[in-house]
Structures are given as C-alpha cells and as structure tokens.
Amino acid sequence: MSHNSFPEYKIPLSRTWFQLRRIILIWVLSLFLPMTGFAAANHAGLGDAEAAACFKCHKDLGELAGSSEAHPPFASGECTSCHELQGDTFKAAAEGNALCYTCHVDKEEDVSKKKHVHGAIKMAGCTGCHSPHATENKHQLLKTPPELCYDCHSDKQEYVKQVKYPHGAMDAKGSCVTCHDPHASDYDKQLKAEENMELCLTCHNRVRKTTHGYVMNMKRWLMDNPEHHGPILMGDCAACHNPHGSNNWRMLRKAFPSTFYTPFKVEEYSLCFECHDQELALEKRTTSATGFRNGDQNLHYVHVNDPRKGRRCVVCHNIHATKGPKHIRESAKFGNWEIPIHFEINENGGRCAPGCHFPRVYHRSEAVKNR
C-alpha cells in the first residue's frame, strides 16, 4: 500500500441518506432565515445552521440557549438529536421517557430494576421535573428543591412551615434529594441508604449550628462511645426523630422535657414510654419495674417523679451512646458546670458520687442505708 492510498470505508446507505436529508433540510430552512436567527444562535454559542433554522420560529428557545444549565444536545445545536421530521412537521423521535432513555440508559436501568420508583416518573415523565432544553437550575430542573418537590408534596410544605423545629436539611443545599433519590431506589421512600442513620451521619459528621443551638458531631460521638442506645443499634434515628421536623425539642417524634428540672407528667415523657414501661417512673416501691433500686425503693421514681423538680432522663443518661454501662453519662451539664457522676456498677447494684449529693450506694436484694 502506497503512502497515498487509504483503506476503503463504506458508510451504510441508511446513514448516508439520513445525513444527506438533514443537510438539505437545514440548507432549505436557512434560505428563509433572517440574520436575527443566526444572531440568537451565535449569542447562545450555537453557531450552526441547524439551531439557527429552528430558532427562526422557536424564538423563545433562542432566548434560553444562553442558559448556564442547557441540555447538552440543545447547547450544541443538535435539535435533531431529539426531534425528527415526520411528514411536514418535526416531532419527538420517541414517545415520553423513551426519548430520554436513548441517552440516559443508566436511569432507564434504575427505573426498570429498582424496587421503589418515584411516582412522578410514571405520572408526569422526565419533563415533569426537567426541561428538555434549558433552565437556570442544575440538571435543567424546572425549579430548585424543595420548591420543585413541593409542587406535588404540598403536605410536606405545609408541615415544614408550621412546625416549631423544622429540619435544617430542608432548606440546605440539596434539600430533599440529600436523603431521597428523585428517580428510584431499592429502599423505602426512595431513601439513598437502607438504614436512615447512615444518611443522617453524612451530615452529622461535624458540629452543626442550628437556629436552636449546636448539635454535636454525632458520627464521632458514636465511634468514641461503644455502648449504643437501642435505636442506634438498629440504625434508626427516625425512631425518635422526625426527619422533616416536629413541634418537639430536637425534632423528637413525641414529647420529651427540654429543661434540666421538669415537673413530672407521664405525657411529658411519651417518647420514652414508647419503649420503656411507665412503671419505671410511676411505682414508688417495686422489685421488678427497674434494676435501679435500693431494696424495693425505686430510684428512678426518686429522681424523676417529682411534681416540682423532677430530673429528666438525660441528666444521668446519654440517649445516644456512652463508654460505660446503662448509658450513664460521665458528667451532667448544669448551667456552666459539668457535674461528675462517678457511676460504678456491680452484680447486685452500684454506687455514684455526683456533685449533686454525697456518694450513695444501692443494693437490690438488701437495702443500703446511705447518709
């Protein structure tokens, strides 16, 4: 083979005819195209004749073409990537979502194989949320979340507006799609992870400032404190917290006191009593309701059940995790004072020596007389 010869390459006839027809069509349209059409195309970075020809009639799209978030085929002037001539008019090259799936094959696979598919995909299609041409929003979204989501989920919009403690994530960057996959997921409610705690810790992996104070670096706390509360062991933060927000302190699903001292009422501890028996705090004398007793004197009752100055559970317990047993804190915050607890446990009871009273011992089978 000489240096002037090249291997023969034959273009398939169908492809040749398609390209020829496209060139002729664009040439014909361009004969009637005023210079303003080309100007719109060039302003948008779409200098080819195809886009300019389309903008002759579709002037509104010409104005969109300069958007920072244009659909790539639209941005490159490839209108016939999605539209084709059928008879004497242009129509979509395929129906509904099928047109999008000709390029977005990964989304088609997700929607066809995953267990939970967003209802909007079936009801409104891809263009229910995305513009096929351009918007000023990332991914050509018609609106930014959560406003886009609220178009359908108006109940959530109303809920978040009226609660006292809305979840900060609802107004943060990403909003709803931080936790939910907007297309499809293998997990209930299209969550992005099987256990909601995994999602929570993607944000709560540092100290977070909120309108109601600071929230600790929960990921670090759980790593450093191996004795985890039951819901944490199950990976279920949402067992206690409403992930959208609530009218209860710390977005809790049910009532729990927010102050160090609180008059005891059963309804004020409705969150705890979802899992723990009420007898824990209601029975002054017991041999079965709790292991925290001196003989049959219920020491939970002593600490909590006070009509004037009951101590809430978290004075002594950390409700997420601790280093020691029974979720007992190393110290309890009282104003600016961290009160040491010095809790010790043994086979039949234990002792504590906090700053709030003299060292005291308890024994379940034989009551101890303390100072």
Summary of the structure (lengths in Angstrom):
residues: 371
radius of gyration: 32.6
end to end distance: 108.2
largest distance: 109.7
contacts: 970
relative contact order: 0.06
helix: 39%
strand: 18%
